[in-house]
Amino acid sequence: MDTRTKSKLVEFRTPFLVSARSGPMPAGRYRVVIEEEKLLGISFPAWRRTRMTIAQHGLPNGRMPRGTPITSAELMAALFTDREVPS
């Protein structure tokens, strides 16, 4: 089965919540990784999201960040809430 991975950077000015963690995630830059698989048996190319994770970007000492599962609804809500906080 064909799969693909996409990623993007997002930045949070304030801590935010993700249901997969017991406490808040700190403010900062995060890499969101989206894994998708190609749907078979249809006449046009289409992809289905199979997994999405978020991990801190640019950790000191070259540490590899561990991805935390997140849903697109959680990500959108966290970004919206972060944008609503006065600068």
N, C-alpha and C positions, 0 to 999 in steps of 0.2 A: 504494500500500500504506500502511495506517495505521501510524504509528510513534509512540512516546512516549519521553520521557526522564524519569528519576527521579534524584534525588540525595540524599545523606545525608552528614552530617559524622561523622568518626571521629577519635579521638585516640590517639596512641601515646606512651607514656612513654619508650620506648627506640627506637633505630634498628632498622629491619627491612629484609628483603630482598625484592626483586621480580625475577623472572627477566628482565624486559625492561631492567633496568639492570645495569651492571657492578659497581656498589658499593652500599652500604647507603643507604637513604633516611633522613634525619634524623628524630628524634622530633618530634612536633608535631601540629597539627590538619590534617586532610586532607579534601577533598571527593571522594567517590566518585560518579561519574556512570555511570548504567546506561542504555543505549539498547536498546529492544526494538521488535520488529515484530509486528503482529497476524497470527496464523495464519489462513489462509483455508480455506474448504471444510469447516469443522466446525460443528456445531450450537450451540456455546457459545463465548463469548469466551475466547481463550487467546493468550498472548504468548510470544515466544521472544527470549531475550537475544541481541543481535547484537554488543555491544561494552560493555566496562567499563573505565573509566580512573580513576586516582587522581592528585590534584594537591594541592600544599600550599595551605592556606587562609589568607587574610589576609597575603599577602606585602607587605613594606614598599614604599613609593613607588608603589603602585597597579599594580604589575607583574601581568600576567595569567599565571597559572601554566600550564605546559604539562602536559597529562595524560599519564600513563604507563600503558600497557596493563597490566591485572592480571586474573587469573582469580578467580572466587569462591573457589576452593580456596586460592589464595595469600592472599587477604584474610582468610579465616577462620583460616588457620594463623598469620598474622602477629598477628591480634588475640588469638588463644588464647595464643601465646607471650608477648605483651606483658602479658597478664593474670596470667601465671604468675610474672613477675618480682616479687620482694618489693619493697614500697614503701619 
